[in-house]
């Protein structure tokens, strides 16, 4: 009995010590004066087995604004792909499509899409060979606006930073840049990360559901999980809008830009707590069944120096432990380690911080173990 009592007294002390160490490390990364400022860091760690939760915000919403807090919202960017993939897998479970279905079946009647010409390589169209699974796993070979035409695209965006985009306008830009004619490889013969894959998946969801993508995600995920601080920015009215941290690329504040062009590839705003709720529910099989989850995390080769990728999900390794999740453009991530039942979610608020984010997170996770 004395030993058990002693353990109960020691565990909180260990947790406090862990939290203090993590806080010190995180605070040291805040930098308002750098050319790559990190004005805020929002950090969430949960170990389900020990019920340890660390959820804190550091810094400020911006250099001259109020202090950041754990409840602040942030653009999760490409972590949105986890939500889109989940909806697709739900539709598969409901018998409304199959992984190996051809995407053309759902997209051929969208006039502005001109799907037959979406993937051309060496003057030959491979559009009708693209499958749902290839879209989810970035194995179509489709080009990407953000990487293949980075300079042209962001120059275009900065000319009208308040412009509201739609899926149709995104597709128009794709053709305007002739990206449909610069596919990287034939479908299923390589791996290339392209948001166009998820633009097409978003359109497929809308075709099947006969509603907007934002409504599908809300009805299927956000509402059932009571994720009240998560919303599809620029595409729906937020049910609960709180403080939104400013997120930077270098010294440019991207929070001043209408990023509706991200849409199905990266349009959600959320909080660490909501993201933790989502990733736990995903792995607890509250959203999809075991078969679907196994297909989702069946990761395959990608590119040299890149993490392996499944169906809208990355495999990452921290301190020898495997996490499944997704990274976002602005220094965001949400992931889950099935072996240790650990959740990690964070926003660094900077695309190019002056420190190695992987090493930073590895150090923090090592302390929390």
Helices and strands as residue ranges (DSSP letters): H 2-27, E 40-47, E 52-59, E 74-75, G 77-79, H 80-93, H 104-107, G 111-113, G 115-117, E 120-121, E 124-125, G 127-129, H 132-136, H 145-148, H 150-159, H 167-176, G 179-181, H 195-209, H 213-217, I 218-222, E 231-232, E 248-249, E 252-253, G 254-256, G 260-262, H 263-266, E 268-270, H 272-283, H 290-296, E 314-318, E 321-328, E 332-337, E 342-347, H 357-368
